[in-house]
């Protein structure tokens, strides 16, 4: 049995997808894949990530919309633009700190 890797990113961190044009705030982390096989199989095989890595739940945005995304660690990079994430759910779950980062509100901490 493989040991789950330690997560590279943290709750409240702003990240962007390595390939696709979206970014978001992490609100939860799975130590390894925890979605349906149907979801995983829907990803084209040539870009399908390994299941034995952390997967992140993001309050995401792109140029057109806001949504929740589920993304493998290998497909994320830090977004250090400093721009706020406009997803409406961010305000419900996070407070902005003086440096522009996101901190979980006390009522939603894990």
Order of alpha helices (4+ residues) and beta strands (2+ residues): beta-beta-alpha-beta-beta-beta-alpha-beta-beta
